[in-house]
Amino acid sequence: MRNIITEGLALVGEGGEGKIYHLNEEQILKVYKRASYESVEYWFRTINAAIDYGITSAKAYEIVEAED
């Protein structure tokens, strides 16, 4: 699993679930505060399934570890 360090990334937003950083021109990084791997994996599958059914949503490309 790829590890991303958030130092130097622009913080785009912050909420109850975590923080969102600008990763590059086409991608953001969502860092969950207190989520298990299973929980993150569930949302990853759910978001991508929604897209497959034609629901507009941000695409989840991969699950990574992040040092925040």
Backbone as CSV, one residue per row, in Angstrom:
resi,resn,N_x,N_y,N_z,CA_x,CA_y,CA_z,C_x,C_y,C_z
1,MET,0.848,-1.174,0.000,0.000,0.000,0.000,0.896,1.239,0.000
2,ARG,0.542,2.180,-0.831,1.310,3.417,-0.950,1.095,4.299,0.283
3,ASN,2.149,4.976,0.707,2.092,5.884,1.853,2.289,7.309,1.357
4,ILE,1.397,8.228,1.757,1.485,9.626,1.340,1.662,10.492,2.582
5,ILE,2.620,11.394,2.522,2.837,12.358,3.603,2.109,13.639,3.222
6,THR,1.259,14.147,4.115,0.440,15.318,3.800,1.183,16.636,3.949
7,GLU,2.341,16.614,4.580,3.122,17.848,4.746,3.408,18.459,3.378
8,GLY,3.074,19.721,3.217,3.286,20.401,1.955,2.091,20.385,1.025
9,LEU,1.091,19.529,1.309,-0.125,19.514,0.493,-1.082,20.593,0.989
10,ALA,-1.808,21.205,0.078,-2.768,22.243,0.444,-4.007,21.600,1.064
11,LEU,-4.381,22.054,2.252,-5.597,21.587,2.922,-6.783,22.261,2.252
12,VAL,-7.701,21.454,1.704,-8.857,21.969,0.978,-10.074,22.069,1.889
13,GLY,-10.215,21.115,2.802,-11.370,21.113,3.692,-11.150,20.225,4.884
14,GLU,-11.984,20.424,5.899,-11.889,19.619,7.112,-13.283,19.479,7.696
15,GLY,-13.608,18.277,8.141,-14.920,18.031,8.721,-14.842,16.975,9.800
16,GLY,-15.987,16.481,10.190,-16.070,15.501,11.252,-15.400,14.173,10.932
17,GLU,-15.365,13.817,9.660,-14.785,12.540,9.255,-13.288,12.610,8.995
18,GLY,-12.784,13.793,8.670,-11.363,13.887,8.376,-11.007,15.148,7.629
19,LYS,-9.906,15.076,6.886,-9.386,16.226,6.146,-9.260,15.871,4.675
20,ILE,-9.352,16.903,3.830,-9.204,16.719,2.395,-8.066,17.613,1.915
21,TYR,-7.147,17.007,1.161,-5.986,17.721,0.637,-5.999,17.698,-0.888
22,HIS,-5.412,18.724,-1.484,-5.227,18.783,-2.933,-3.988,17.967,-3.252
23,LEU,-4.165,16.873,-3.975,-3.051,15.971,-4.281,-2.371,16.362,-5.590
24,ASN,-3.177,16.567,-6.631,-2.657,17.031,-7.922,-3.817,17.663,-8.696
25,GLU,-3.608,17.986,-9.950,-4.632,18.694,-10.730,-5.936,17.914,-10.871
26,GLU,-5.884,16.602,-10.763,-7.074,15.784,-10.977,-7.526,15.009,-9.741
27,GLN,-6.761,15.039,-8.666,-7.075,14.196,-7.519,-6.969,14.952,-6.199
28,ILE,-7.802,14.486,-5.255,-7.711,14.947,-3.873,-7.352,13.748,-3.008
29,LEU,-6.975,14.007,-1.786,-6.675,12.961,-0.815,-7.579,13.176,0.391
30,LYS,-8.390,12.183,0.717,-9.244,12.266,1.894,-8.620,11.408,2.988
31,VAL,-8.295,12.053,4.114,-7.668,11.374,5.247,-8.720,11.251,6.350
32,TYR,-9.115,10.032,6.650,-10.107,9.788,7.693,-9.444,9.863,9.064
33,LYS,-10.140,10.443,10.040,-9.585,10.596,11.389,-9.550,9.284,12.165
34,ARG,-10.684,8.659,12.301,-10.780,7.470,13.148,-11.532,6.357,12.432
35,ALA,-11.054,5.943,11.323,-11.749,4.921,10.557,-10.884,3.667,10.452
36,SER,-11.522,2.531,10.563,-10.805,1.271,10.380,-10.564,1.057,8.886
37,TYR,-9.639,0.186,8.575,-9.383,-0.139,7.176,-10.647,-0.698,6.532
38,GLU,-11.376,-1.516,7.252,-12.605,-2.121,6.733,-13.633,-1.056,6.376
39,SER,-13.745,-0.030,7.209,-14.673,1.064,6.950,-14.283,1.841,5.690
40,VAL,-13.014,2.145,5.559,-12.535,2.871,4.381,-12.751,2.023,3.126
41,GLU,-12.460,0.748,3.230,-12.647,-0.156,2.094,-14.117,-0.231,1.689
42,TYR,-15.027,-0.229,2.657,-16.464,-0.247,2.386,-16.863,0.987,1.575
43,TRP,-16.418,2.187,2.013,-16.754,3.415,1.298,-16.112,3.447,-0.078
44,PHE,-14.928,2.917,-0.206,-14.249,2.830,-1.496,-15.095,2.026,-2.482
45,ARG,-15.542,0.854,-2.062,-16.373,0.002,-2.927,-17.720,0.653,-3.212
46,THR,-18.335,1.271,-2.196,-19.654,1.885,-2.354,-19.621,3.052,-3.339
47,ILE,-18.627,3.912,-3.204,-18.517,5.062,-4.106,-18.322,4.600,-5.542
48,ASN,-17.455,3.650,-5.756,-17.204,3.182,-7.116,-18.384,2.424,-7.686
49,ALA,-19.140,1.716,-6.860,-20.356,1.043,-7.328,-21.392,2.078,-7.755
50,ALA,-21.509,3.160,-6.996,-22.455,4.225,-7.353,-22.115,4.802,-8.724
51,ILE,-20.845,5.018,-8.978,-20.409,5.537,-10.281,-20.763,4.547,-11.384
52,ASP,-20.550,3.262,-11.128,-20.892,2.225,-12.113,-22.377,2.244,-12.458
53,TYR,-23.227,2.660,-11.525,-24.669,2.736,-11.750,-25.110,4.098,-12.275
54,GLY,-24.155,4.959,-12.604,-24.476,6.228,-13.226,-24.698,7.383,-12.268
55,ILE,-24.419,7.191,-10.992,-24.560,8.260,-10.012,-23.285,9.100,-10.016
56,THR,-23.436,10.393,-10.152,-22.285,11.293,-10.193,-21.636,11.391,-8.813
57,SER,-20.367,11.114,-8.765,-19.617,11.168,-7.510,-18.135,11.295,-7.839
58,ALA,-17.360,11.697,-6.859,-15.908,11.716,-7.030,-15.405,10.284,-7.077
59,LYS,-14.552,9.968,-8.023,-14.018,8.617,-8.172,-12.963,8.348,-7.113
60,ALA,-13.036,7.191,-6.498,-12.012,6.753,-5.549,-11.027,5.873,-6.321
61,TYR,-9.769,6.307,-6.400,-8.771,5.603,-7.203,-8.036,4.507,-6.447
62,GLU,-7.711,4.766,-5.191,-6.979,3.768,-4.423,-7.069,4.102,-2.945
63,ILE,-6.790,3.099,-2.137,-6.690,3.284,-0.692,-5.208,3.366,-0.366
64,VAL,-4.822,4.406,0.365,-3.423,4.604,0.724,-3.334,4.878,2.232
65,GLU,-2.141,4.770,2.761,-1.891,5.214,4.129,-1.382,6.649,4.048
66,ALA,-1.781,7.467,5.000,-1.344,8.864,4.976,-0.819,9.256,6.347
67,GLU,0.272,9.980,6.352,0.819,10.545,7.582,0.376,11.983,7.640
68,ASP,-0.521,12.263,8.584,-1.135,13.592,8.689,-0.541,14.355,9.857
